[in-house]
Every structure is written in structure tokens, then in C-alpha cells.
Amino acid sequence: MCGAELHALPEGVQRVARALQDAHHPHAPVMLDGAARTAQEAADGLGVQLGQIAKSVIFKRKEDGVAVLVVTSGDRRVDEKKVAALVGKIGRADADFVKAHTGFTIGGVSPVAHLSPPVTLLDQDLWRFEEVWAAAGHPHGVFRLRPQDLPDLTQASPADVVQGSRDDRAQESPVHLSMTKVAL
């Protein structure tokens, strides 16, 4: 992406584009015609399965107020008890907290380029897909990646962080990953 193209993008998308360039990621952000504030809107706009949307969910760790980012498959729901077992007690993050810690508004939170690096967990169920799409810092911005790119881009490991048992979810997919304990 050249400088003129980059400057024409919203600030959050510019920040994500620079982070992806710095990481030598092969895919630049793209802007969708319609909003992609929800995983379903993003999937519909891209013409992909809901599970191929890597949605970013922000929580607030209760003990120290640190942002906790869970990047999960769009067709899954975060299991807050599983997340708490890995990082400590968490609570919901309001829009002001999300904006202050990530620099992004809800509906455009990217897994990369946060103002303050969050504690990050990756949903191992994303590995069911060869390719996924994530928000790129704006409700209309997204970027393409392979699930195996996420650990390098986020400095995090895949873990069991969604509702339901791994065995039940494994029947939906040939991929079966082991749970990873997050070191803090």
C-alpha cells in the first residue's frame, strides 16, 4: 500500500496497515462498502462463513484493569470462565475502556496495533479454516490472514476460550488442537 493510499484511510486502519507492513504480512486492509460492526455483517460483506471472521472481544481484568483481548471465531461465544482461568478474573469492558486501551471503537477492534498491548488469547477453533478475516481498525475495514499468522501478529497462543466442550466442537472440524496455558 503506497503512502497516498494509506493517508486516504481512517486513522485506525492506517495504524493497522503500518503494523501489518512492519510484520511483513502479505495482505493490506481493505474497506468494505457496508459496515462490518458484527461478525455476521463482516461475513455477509465478504461472502465467507461466519466462523471465518476473527472477532476481537475486549474484557477488563479485575485485579489490575489491564485489557484482555480474545480473538475468536465469529460463530463462537467466549466462555468467560475459561478466559478467567487463564488470565484471572475479568469483567465486561465498556466503549470508553475499549477506545482508551485499543484506540479503536467497538465494531472495528483489530487484533493488532493497539495503543496499549493487551493480554491476548486466540480461539483455537479459528484453525478450522485456511483463511480468516479480522477487523482493521474501523467498522468498514478488514484484513485477510491465515490463523497460523495470528500468533506472530499478536504474540499469543491458541487456547480453548469458547463455550462448549472441545470434543463437541472437534466433531465439526478435522482440526483438533490442545489447550495452551497462557504465561503472564
Contact map, one row per residue, 1 for C-alpha under 8 A:
1110110000000000000000000001000000000000000000000000000000000000000000000000000000000000000000000000000000000000000000000000000000000000000000000000000000000000000000000000000000000000
1111110000000000000000000000000000000000000000000000000000000000000000000000000000000000000000000000000000000000000000000000000000000000000000000000000000000000000000000000000000000000
1111111000000000000000000000000000000000000000000000000000000000000000000000000000000000000000000000000000000000000000000000000000000000000000000000000000000000000000000000000000000000
0111111100000000000000000000000000000000000000000000000000000000000000000000000000000000000000000000000000000000000000000000000000000000000000000000000000000000000000000000000000000000
1111111110000000000000000000000000000000000000000000000000000000000000000000000000000000000000000000000000000000000000000000000000000000000000000000000000000000000000000000000000000000
1111111110000100100000000000000000000000000000000000000000000000000000000000000000000000000000000000000000000000000000000000000000000000000000000000000000000000000000000000000000000000
0011111111000100000000000000000000000000000000000000000000000000000000000000000000000000000000000000000000000000000000000000000000000000000000000000000000000000000000000000000000000000
0001111111000000000000000000000000000000000000000000000000000000000000000000000000000000000000000000000000000000000000000000000000000000000000000000000000000000000000000000000000000000
0000111111101100000000000000000000000000000000000000000000000000000000000000000000000000000000000000000000000000000000000000000000000000000000000000000000000000000000000000000000000000
0000001111111100000000000000000000000000000000000000000000000000000000000000000000000000000000000000000000000000000000000000000000000000010000000000000000000000000000000000000000000000
0000000011111110000000000000000000000000000000000000000000000000000000000000000000000000000000000000000000000000000000000000000000000000100000000000000000000000000000000000000000000000
0000000001111111000000000000000000000000000000000000000000000000000000000000000000000000000000000000001100000000000000000000000000000001110000000000000000000000000000000000000000000000
0000000011111111100000000000100000000000000000000000000000000000000000000000000000000000000000000000000000000000000000000000000000000001110010000000000000000000000000000000000000000000
0000011011111111110000000000000000000000000000000000000000000000000000000000000000000000000000000000000000000000000000000000000000000000000000000000000000000000000000000000000000000000
0000000000111111111000000000000000000000000000000000000000000000000000000000000000000000000000000000000000000000100000000000000000000000100000000000000000000000000000000000000000000000
0000000000011111111100000000100000000000000000000000000000000000000000000000000000000000000000000000000000000101100000000000000000000001100000000000000000000000000000000000000000000000
0000010000001111111110000001100000000000000000000000000000000000000000000000000000000000000000000000000000000000000000000000000000000001000000000000000000000000000000000000000000000000
0000000000000111111111000000000000000000000000000000000000000000000000000000000000000000000000000000000000000000000000000000000000000000000000000000000000000000000000000000000000000000
0000000000000011111111100000000000000000000000000000000000000000000000000000000000000000000000000000000000000001100000000000000000000000000000000000000000000000000000000000000000000000
0000000000000001111111111111000000000000000000000000000000000000000000000000000000000000000000000000000000000000000000000000000000000000000000000000000010000000000000000000000000000000
0000000000000000111111111101000000000000000000000000000000000000000000000000000000000000000000000000000000000000000000000000000000000000000000000000000000000000000000000000000000000000
0000000000000000011111111000000000000000000000000000000000000000000000000000000000000000000000000000000000000000000000000000000000000000000000000000000000000000000000000000000000000000
0000000000000000001111111000000000000000000000000000000000000000000000000000000000000000000000000000000000000000000000000000000000000000000000000000000010000000000000000000000000000000
0000000000000000000111111100000000000000000000000000000000000000000000000000000000000000000000000000000000000000000000000000000000000000000000000000000000000000000000000000000000000000
0000000000000000000111111111000000000000000000000000000000000000000000000000000000000000000000000000000000000000000000000000000000000000000000000000000000000000000000000000000000000000
0000000000000000000110011111000000000000000000000000000000000000000000000000000000000000000000000000000000000000000000000000000000000000000000000000000000000000000000000000000000000000
0000000000000000000100001111100000000000000000000000000000000000000000000000000000000000000000000000000000000000000000000000000000000000000000111000000000000000000000000000000000000000
1000000000000000100110001111110000000000000000000000000000000000000000000000000000000000000000000000000000000000000000000000000000000000000000110000000000000000000000000000000000000000
0000000000001001100000000011111000000000000000000000000000000000000000000000000000000000000000000000000000000000000000000000000000000001000011110000000000000000000000000000000000000000
0000000000000000000000000001111100000000000000000000000000000000000000000000000000000000000000000000000000000000000000000000000000000000000011100000000000000000000000000000000000000000
0000000000000000000000000000111110000000000000000000000000000000000000000000000000000000000000000000000000000000000000000000000000000000000111000000000000000000000000000000000000000000
0000000000000000000000000000011111110000000010000000000000000000000000000000000000000000000000000000000000000000000000000000000000000000000111000000000000000000000000000000000000000000
0000000000000000000000000000001111100000000010000000000000000000000000000000000000000000000000000000000000000000000000000000000000000000000100000000000000000000000000000000000000000000
0000000000000000000000000000000111110000000010000000000000000000000000000000000000000000000000000000000000000000000000000000000000000000000100000000000000000000000000000000000000000000
0000000000000000000000000000000111111000110000000000000000000000000000000000000000000000000000000000000000000000000000000000000000000000001100000000000000000000000000000000000000000000
0000000000000000000000000000000101111111110010000000000000000000000000000000000000000000000000000000000000110000000000000000000000000000001110000000000000000000000000000000000000000000
0000000000000000000000000000000000111110110000000000000000000000000000000000000000000000000000000000000001110000000000000000000000000000001100000000000000000000000000000000000000000000
0000000000000000000000000000000000011111110000000000000000000000000000000000000000000000000000000000000000100000000000000000000000000000000000000000000000000000000000000000000000000000
0000000000000000000000000000000000011111111000000100111000000000000000000110000000000000000000000000000000000000000000000000000000000000000000000000000000000000000000000000000000000000
0000000000000000000000000000000000010111111100000100000000000000000000000100000000000000000000000000000000000000000000000000000000000000000000000000000000000000000000000000000000000000
0000000000000000000000000000000000111111111110000000000000000000000000000000000000000000000000000000000000000000000000000000000000000000000000000000000000000000000000000000000000000000
0000000000000000000000000000000000111111111111000000100000000000000000000000000000000000000000000000000000000000000000000000000000000000000000000000000000000000000000000000000000000000
0000000000000000000000000000000000000011111111111101100000000000000000000000000000000000000000000000000000000000000000000000000000000000000000000000000000000000000000000000000000000000
0000000000000000000000000000000000000001111111110000000000000000000000000000000000000000000000000000000000000000000000000000000000000000000000000000000000000000000000000000000000000000
0000000000000000000000000000000111010000111111100000000000000000000000000000000000000000000000000000000000000000000000000000000000000000000000000000000000000000000000000000000000000000
0000000000000000000000000000000000000000011111110000000000000000000000000000000000000000000000000000000000000000000000000000000000000000000000000000000000000000000000000000000000000000
0000000000000000000000000000000000000000001111111000000000000000000000000000000000000000000000000000000000000000000000000000000000000000000000000000000000000000000000000000000000000000
0000000000000000000000000000000000000000001101111101000000000000000000000000000000000000000000000000000000000000000000000000000000000000000000000000000000000000000000000000000000000000
0000000000000000000000000000000000000000001000111111100000000000000000000000000000000000000000000000000000000000000000000000000000000000000000000000000000000000000000000000000000000000
0000000000000000000000000000000000000011001000011111100000000000000000001110000000000000000000000000000000000000000000000000000000000000000000000000000000000000000000000000000000000000
0000000000000000000000000000000000000000000000001111110000000000000000001111000000000000000000000000000000000000000000000000010000000000000000000000000000000000000000000000000000000000
0000000000000000000000000000000000000000001000011111110000000000000000001100000000000000000000000000000000000000000000000000010010111000000000000000000000000000000000000000000000000000
0000000000000000000000000000000000000010011000001111111000000000000000001100000000000000000000000000000000000000000000000000000000011100000000000000000000000000000000000000000000000000
0000000000000000000000000000000000000010000000000011111100000000000000111100000000000000000000000000000000000000000000000000010000011110000000000000000000000000000000000000000000000000
0000000000000000000000000000000000000010000000000000111110000000000000111100000000000000000000000000000000000000000000000000000000000110000000000000000000000000000000000000000000000000
0000000000000000000000000000000000000000000000000000011111000000000011110000000000000000000000000000000000001110000000000000000000000110000000000000000000000000000000000000000000000000
0000000000000000000000000000000000000000000000000000001111100000000011110000000000000000000000000000000000001000000000000000000000000000000000000000000000000000000000000000000000000000
0000000000000000000000000000000000000000000000000000000111110000001111000000000000000000000110000100000000000000000000000000000000000000000000000000000000000000000000000000000000000000
0000000000000000000000000000000000000000000000000000000011111000001111000000000000000000011110000000000000000000000000000000000000000000000000000000000000000000000000000000000000000000
0000000000000000000000000000000000000000000000000000000001111100111100000000000000000000011110000000000000000000000000000000000000000000000000000000000000000000000000000000000000000000
0000000000000000000000000000000000000000000000000000000000111111111100000000000000000011111000000000000000000000000000000000000000000000000000000000000000000000000000000000000000000000
0000000000000000000000000000000000000000000000000000000000011111110000000000000000000001111000000000000000000000000000000000000000000000000000000000000000000000000000000000000000000000
0000000000000000000000000000000000000000000000000000000000001111100000000000000000000001100000000000000000000000000000000000000000000000000000000000000000000000000000000000000000000000
0000000000000000000000000000000000000000000000000000000000001111110000000000000000000000000000000000000000000000000000000000000000000000000000000000000000000000000000000000000000000000
0000000000000000000000000000000000000000000000000000000000011111111000000000000000000000000000000000000000000000000000000000000000000000000000000000000000000000000000000000000000000000
0000000000000000000000000000000000000000000000000000000000011101111100000000000000000000000000000000000000000000000001100000000000000000000000000000000000000000000000000000000000000000
0000000000000000000000000000000000000000000000000000000001111000111110000000000000000000000000000100100000000000000001100000000000000000000000000000000000000000000000000000000000000000
0000000000000000000000000000000000000000000000000000000001111000011111000000000000000000000000000000000000000000000001111000000000000000000000000000000000000000000000000000000000000000
0000000000000000000000000000000000000000000000000000000111100000001111100000000000000000000000000000000000000010000001111000000000000000000000000000000000000000000000000000000000000000
0000000000000000000000000000000000000000000000000000000111100000000111110000010000000000000000000000000000000000000000011110000000000000000000000000000000000000100000000000000000000000
0000000000000000000000000000000000000000000000000000011110000000000011111000000000000000000000000000000000000010000000011110000000000000000000000000000000000000000000000000000000000000
0000000000000000000000000000000000000000000000000000011110000000000001111101110000000000000000000000000000000000000000000111110000000000000000000000000000000000110000000000000000000000
0000000000000000000000000000000000000000000000000111111000000000000000111111000000000000000000000000000000000000000000000010110000000000000000000000000000000000000000000000000000000000
0000000000000000000000000000000000000011000000000111111000000000000000011111100000000000000000000000000000000000000000000000000000000000000000000000000000000000000000000000000000000000
0000000000000000000000000000000000000010000000000110000000000000000000001111100000000000000000000000000000000000000000000000000000000000000000000000000000000000000000000000000000000000
0000000000000000000000000000000000000000000000000010000000000000000000011111110000000000000000000000000000000000000000000000000000000000000000000000000000000000011000000000000000000000
0000000000000000000000000000000000000000000000000000000000000000000000010111111000000000000000000000000000000000000000000000000000000000000000000000000000000000011000000000000000000000
0000000000000000000000000000000000000000000000000000000000000000000001010001111100100000000000000000000000000000000000000000000000000000000000000000000000000000111000000000000000000000
0000000000000000000000000000000000000000000000000000000000000000000000000000111111100000000000000000000000000000000000000000000000000000000000000000000000000000111000000000000000000000
0000000000000000000000000000000000000000000000000000000000000000000000000000011111110000010000000000000000000000000000000000000000000000000000000000000000000000100000000000000000000000
0000000000000000000000000000000000000000000000000000000000000000000000000000001111111000000000000000000000000000000000000000000000000000000000000000000000000000000000000000000000000000
0000000000000000000000000000000000000000000000000000000000000000000000000000001111111100000000000000000000000000000000000000000000000000000000000000000000000001110000000000000000000000
0000000000000000000000000000000000000000000000000000000000000000000000000000011111111111010000000000000000000000000000000000000000000000000000000000000000000000100000000000000000000000
0000000000000000000000000000000000000000000000000000000000000000000000000000000111111111110000000000000000000000000000000000000000000000000000000000000000000000000000000000000000000000
0000000000000000000000000000000000000000000000000000000000000000000000000000000011111111100000000000000000000000000000000000000000000000000000000000000000000000000000000000000000000000
0000000000000000000000000000000000000000000000000000000000000000000000000000000001111111000000000000000000000000000000000000000000000000000000000000000000000000000000000000000000001100
0000000000000000000000000000000000000000000000000000000000001000000000000000000000111111110000000000000000000000000000100000000000000000000000000000000000000000000000000000000000000101
0000000000000000000000000000000000000000000000000000000000001110000000000000000000111111110000000000000000000000000000000000000000000000000000000000000000000000000000000000000000000000
0000000000000000000000000000000000000000000000000000000000001110000000000000000000011011111000000000000000000000000000000000000000000000000000000000000000000000000000000000000000000000
0000000000000000000000000000000000000000000000000000000000111100000000000000000100110011111100000000000000000000000000000000000000000000000000000000000000000000000000000000000000000000
0000000000000000000000000000000000000000000000000000000000111100000000000000000000000000111110000000000000000000000000000000000000000000000000000000000000000000000000000000000000000000
0000000000000000000000000000000000000000000000000000000001110000000000000000000000000000011111000000000000000000000000000000000000000000000000000000000000000000000000000000000000000000
0000000000000000000000000000000000000000000000000000000001110000000000000000000000000000001111101100000000000000000000000000000000000000000000000000000000000000000000000000000000000000
0000000000000000000000000000000000000000000000000000000000000000000000000000000000000000000111111100000000000000000000000000000000000000000000000000000000000000000000000000000000000000
0000000000000000000000000000000000000000000000000000000000000000000000000000000000000000000011111110000011000000000000000000000000000000000000000000000000000000000000000000000000000000
0000000000000000000000000000000000000000000000000000000000000000000000000000000000000000000001111111000000000000000000000000000000000000000000000000000000000000000000000000000000000000
0000000000000000000000000000000000000000000000000000000000000000000000000000000000000000000011111111100000000000000000000000000000000000000000000000000000000000000000000000000000000000
0000000000000000000000000000000000000000000000000000000001000000001000000000000000000000000011111111111111000000000000000000000000000000000000000000000000000000000000000000000000000000
0000000000000000000000000000000000000000000000000000000000000000000000000000000000000000000000111111111111000000000000000000000000000000000000000000000000000000000000000000000000000000
0000000000000000000000000000000000000000000000000000000000000000000000000000000000000000000000011111111100000000001000000000000000000000000000000000000000000000000000000000000000000000
0000000000000000000000000000000000000000000000000000000000000000001000000000000000000000000000001111111000000000011101000000000000000000000000000000000000000000000000000000000000000000
0000000000000000000000000000000000000000000000000000000000000000000000000000000000000000000000000111111100001000111110000000000000000000000000000000000000000000000000000000000000000000
0000000000010000000000000000000000000000000000000000000000000000000000000000000000000000000000000111111110000000011000000000000000000000000000000000000000000000000000000000000000000000
0000000000010000000000000000000000000000000000000000000000000000000000000000000000000000000000000111011111011100010000000000000000000000110000000000000000000000000000000000000000000000
0000000000000000000000000000000000000000000000000000000000000000000000000000000000000000000000100110001111111000000000000000000000000000110000000000000000000000000000000000000000000000
0000000000000000000000000000000000001000000000000000000000000000000000000000000000000000000000100110000111111000000000000000000000000000000000000000000000000000000000000000000000000000
0000000000000000000000000000000000011100000000000000000000000000000000000000000000000000000000000000000011111000000000000000000000000010011000000000000000000000000000000000000000000000
0000000000000000000000000000000000011000000000000000000000000000000000000000000000000000000000000000000111111100000000000000000000000011111110000000000000000000000000000000000000000000
0000000000000000000000000000000000000000000000000000000110000000000000000000000000000000000000000000010111111110000000000000000000000011110000000000000000000000000000000000000000000000
0000000000000001000000000000000000000000000000000000000100000000000000000000000000000000000000000000000100011111110000000000000000000111100000000000000000000000000000000000000000000000
0000000000000000000000000000000000000000000000000000000100000000000010100000000000000000000000000000000000001111110000000000000000000110000000000000000001000000000000000000000000000000
0000000000000001001000000000000000000000000000000000000000000000000000000000000000000000000000000000000000000111110000000000000000000000000000000000000011000000000000000000000000000000
0000000000000011001000000000000000000000000000000000000000000000000000000000000000000000000000000000010000000111111000000000000000000000000000000000000000000000000000000000000000000000
0000000000000000000000000000000000000000000000000000000000000000000000000000000000000000000000000000111100000111111111000000000000000000000000000000000000000000000000000000000000000000
0000000000000000000000000000000000000000000000000000000000000000000000000000000000000000000000000001111000000000111110000000000000000000000000000000000000000000000000000000000000000000
0000000000000000000000000000000000000000000000000000000000000000000000000000000000000000000000000000110000000000011111000000000000000000000000000000000000000000000000000000000000000000
0000000000000000000000000000000000000000000000000000000000000000000000000000000000000000000000000000010000000000011111100000000000000000000000000000000000000000000000000000000000000000
0000000000000000000000000000000000000000000000000000000000000000011110000000000000000000000000000000100000000000010111110000000000000000000000000000000000000000000000000000000000000000
0000000000000000000000000000000000000000000000000000000000000000011110000000000000000010000000000000000000000000000011111000000000000000000000000000000000000000000000000000000000000001
0000000000000000000000000000000000000000000000000000000000000000000111100000000000000000000000000000000000000000000001111100000000000000000000000000000001110000000000000000000000000000
0000000000000000000000000000000000000000000000000000000000000000000111100000000000000000000000000000000000000000000000111110000000000000000000000000000000011110100000000000000000000100
0000000000000000000000000000000000000000000000000000000000000000000001110000000000000000000000000000000000000000000000011111000000000000000000000000011000011110100000000000000000000000
0000000000000000000000000000000000000000000000000000000000000000000001111000000000000000000000000000000000000000000000001111110000000000000000000000000000000111110000000000000000000000
0000000000000000000000000000000000000000000000000000000000000000000000010000000000000000000000000000000000000000000000000111111000000000000000000000000000000111100000000000000010100000
0000000000000000000000000000000000000000000000000000000000000000000000011000000000000000000000000000000000000000000000000011111100000000000000000000000000000001000000000000000000000000
0000000000000000000000000000000000000000000000000011010000000000000000011000000000000000000000000000000000000000000000000011111110010000000000000010000000000000000000000000000000000000
0000000000000000000000000000000000000000000000000000000000000000000000000000000000000000000000000000000000000000000000000001111111000000000000000011000000000000000000000000001000000000
0000000000000000000000000000000000000000000000000000000000000000000000000000000000000000000000000000000000000000000000000000111111000000000000000000000000000000000000000000111000000000
0000000000000000000000000000000000000000000000000001000000000000000000000000000000000000000000000000000000000000000000000000011111110000000000000110000000000000000000000000000000000000
0000000000000000000000000000000000000000000000000000000000000000000000000000000000000000000000000000000000000000000000000000001111110000000000000110000000000000000000000000000000000000
0000000000000000000000000000000000000000000000000001000000000000000000000000000000000000000000000000000000000000000000000000000011111000000000011110000000000000000000000000000000000000
0000000000000000000000000000000000000000000000000001110000000000000000000000000000000000000000000000000000000000000000000000010011111100000000011110000000000000000000000000000000000000
0000000000000000000000000000000000000000000000000001110000000000000000000000000000000000000000000000000000000000000000000000000000111110000001111000000000000000000000000000000000000000
0000000000000000000000000000000000000000000000000000111100000000000000000000000000000000000000000000000000000110000000000000000000011111000001111000000000000000000000000000000000000000
0000000000000000000000000000000000000000000000000000011100000000000000000000000000000000000000000000000000111110000000000000000000001111111011100000000000000000000000000000000000000000
0000000000011001100000000000100000000000000000000000000000000000000000000000000000000000000000000000000000011100000000000000000000000111111011100000000000000000000000000000000000000000
0000000000111011000000000000000000000000000000000000000000000000000000000000000000000000000000000000000110011100000000000000000000000011111011000000000000000000000000000000000000000000
0000000001011000000000000000000000000000000000000000000000000000000000000000000000000000000000000000000110111000000000000000000000000011111111000000000000000000000000000000000000000000
0000000000000000000000000000000000111000000000000000000000000000000000000000000000000000000000000000000000110000000000000000000000000011111110000000000000000000000000000000000000000000
0000000000000000000000000000001111111000000000000000000000000000000000000000000000000000000000000000000000010000000000000000000000000000011111000000000000000000000000000000000000000000
0000000000001000000000000000111100010000000000000000000000000000000000000000000000000000000000000000000000010000000000000000000000000011111111100000000000000000000000000000000000000000
0000000000000000000000000000111100000000000000000000000000000000000000000000000000000000000000000000000000000000000000000000000000001111110111110000000000000000000000000000000000000000
0000000000000000000000000011110000000000000000000000000000000000000000000000000000000000000000000000000000000000000000000000000000001111000011111000000000000000000000000000000000000000
0000000000000000000000000011100000000000000000000000000000000000000000000000000000000000000000000000000000000000000000000000000000111100000001111100000000000000000000000000000000000000
0000000000000000000000000010000000000000000000000000000000000000000000000000000000000000000000000000000000000000000000000000000000111100000000111110110000000000000000000000000000000000
0000000000000000000000000000000000000000000000000000000000000000000000000000000000000000000000000000000000000000000000000000000011110000000000011111110000000000000000000000000000000000
0000000000000000000000000000000000000000000000000000000000000000000000000000000000000000000000000000000000000000000000000000011011110000000000001111110000000000000000000000000000000000
0000000000000000000000000000000000000000000000000000000000000000000000000000000000000000000000000000000000000000000000000000001000000000000000000111111100000000000000000000000000000000
0000000000000000000000000000000000000000000000000000000000000000000000000000000000000000000000000000000000000000000000000000000000000000000000001111111110000000000000000000000000000000
0000000000000000000000000000000000000000000000000000000000000000000000000000000000000000000000000000000000000000000000000100000000000000000000001111111111110000000000000000000000000000
0000000000000000000000000000000000000000000000000000000000000000000000000000000000000000000000000000000000000000000000000100000000000000000000000001111111111100000000000000000000000000
0000000000000000000000000000000000000000000000000000000000000000000000000000000000000000000000000000000000000000000000000000000000000000000000000001111111110000000000000000000000000000
0000000000000000000100100000000000000000000000000000000000000000000000000000000000000000000000000000000000000001000000000000000000000000000000000000111111100000000000000000000000000000
0000000000000000000000000000000000000000000000000000000000000000000000000000000000000000000000000000000000000011000000010000000000000000000000000000011111110000000000000000000000000000
0000000000000000000000000000000000000000000000000000000000000000000000000000000000000000000000000000000000000000000000010000000000000000000000000000011111111000000000000000000000000000
0000000000000000000000000000000000000000000000000000000000000000000000000000000000000000000000000000000000000000000000011100000000000000000000000000011101111100000000000000000000000000
0000000000000000000000000000000000000000000000000000000000000000000000000000000000000000000000000000000000000000000000001100000000000000000000000000001000111110000000000000000000010100
0000000000000000000000000000000000000000000000000000000000000000000000000000000000000000000000000000000000000000000000001111000000000000000000000000001000011111000000000000000000110000
0000000000000000000000000000000000000000000000000000000000000000000000000000000000000000000000000000000000000000000000001111000000000000000000000000000000001111100000000000000001111000
0000000000000000000000000000000000000000000000000000000000000000000000000000000001000000000000000000000000000000000000000011100000000000000000000000000000000111110001000000000001110000
0000000000000000000000000000000000000000000000000000000000000000000001010000011101100000000000000000000000000000000000001111000000000000000000000000000000000011111000000000000000000000
0000000000000000000000000000000000000000000000000000000000000000000000010001111001000000000000000000000000000000000000000010000000000000000000000000000000000001111100000000000000000000
0000000000000000000000000000000000000000000000000000000000000000000000000001111000000000000000000000000000000000000000000000000000000000000000000000000000000000111110000000000000000000
0000000000000000000000000000000000000000000000000000000000000000000000000000000000000000000000000000000000000000000000000000000000000000000000000000000000000000011111011000000000000000
0000000000000000000000000000000000000000000000000000000000000000000000000000000000000000000000000000000000000000000000000000000000000000000000000000000000000000001111111000000000000000
0000000000000000000000000000000000000000000000000000000000000000000000000000000000000000000000000000000000000000000000000000000000000000000000000000000000000001000111111100000000000000
0000000000000000000000000000000000000000000000000000000000000000000000000000000000000000000000000000000000000000000000000000000000000000000000000000000000000000000011111110000000000000
0000000000000000000000000000000000000000000000000000000000000000000000000000000000000000000000000000000000000000000000000000000000000000000000000000000000000000000111111111000000000000
0000000000000000000000000000000000000000000000000000000000000000000000000000000000000000000000000000000000000000000000000000000000000000000000000000000000000000000111111111100000000000
0000000000000000000000000000000000000000000000000000000000000000000000000000000000000000000000000000000000000000000000000000000000000000000000000000000000000000000001111111111100000000
0000000000000000000000000000000000000000000000000000000000000000000000000000000000000000000000000000000000000000000000000000000000000000000000000000000000000000000000111111110000000000
0000000000000000000000000000000000000000000000000000000000000000000000000000000000000000000000000000000000000000000000000000000000000000000000000000000000000000000000011111110000000000
0000000000000000000000000000000000000000000000000000000000000000000000000000000000000000000000000000000000000000000000000000000100000000000000000000000000000000000000001111111100000000
0000000000000000000000000000000000000000000000000000000000000000000000000000000000000000000000000000000000000000000000000000000100000000000000000000000000000000000000000111111100000000
0000000000000000000000000000000000000000000000000000000000000000000000000000000000000000000000000000000000000000000000000000001100000000000000000000000000000000000000000100111110000000
0000000000000000000000000000000000000000000000000000000000000000000000000000000000000000000000000000000000000000000000000000000000000000000000000000000000000000000000000100111111000000
0000000000000000000000000000000000000000000000000000000000000000000000000000000000000000000000000000000000000000000000000001000000000000000000000000000000000000000000000000001111100000
0000000000000000000000000000000000000000000000000000000000000000000000000000000000000000000000000000000000000000000000000000000000000000000000000000000000000011000000000000000111110000
0000000000000000000000000000000000000000000000000000000000000000000000000000000000000000000000000000000000000000000000000001000000000000000000000000000000000111000000000000000011111000
0000000000000000000000000000000000000000000000000000000000000000000000000000000000000000000000000000000000000000000000000000000000000000000000000000000000001111000000000000000001111100
0000000000000000000000000000000000000000000000000000000000000000000000000000000000000100000000000000000000000000000000000000000000000000000000000000000000000010000000000000000000111110
0000000000000000000000000000000000000000000000000000000000000000000000000000000000000110000000000000000000000000000000001000000000000000000000000000000000001000000000000000000000011111
0000000000000000000000000000000000000000000000000000000000000000000000000000000000000000000000000000000000000000000000000000000000000000000000000000000000000000000000000000000000001111
0000000000000000000000000000000000000000000000000000000000000000000000000000000000000010000000000000000000000000000000100000000000000000000000000000000000000000000000000000000000000111
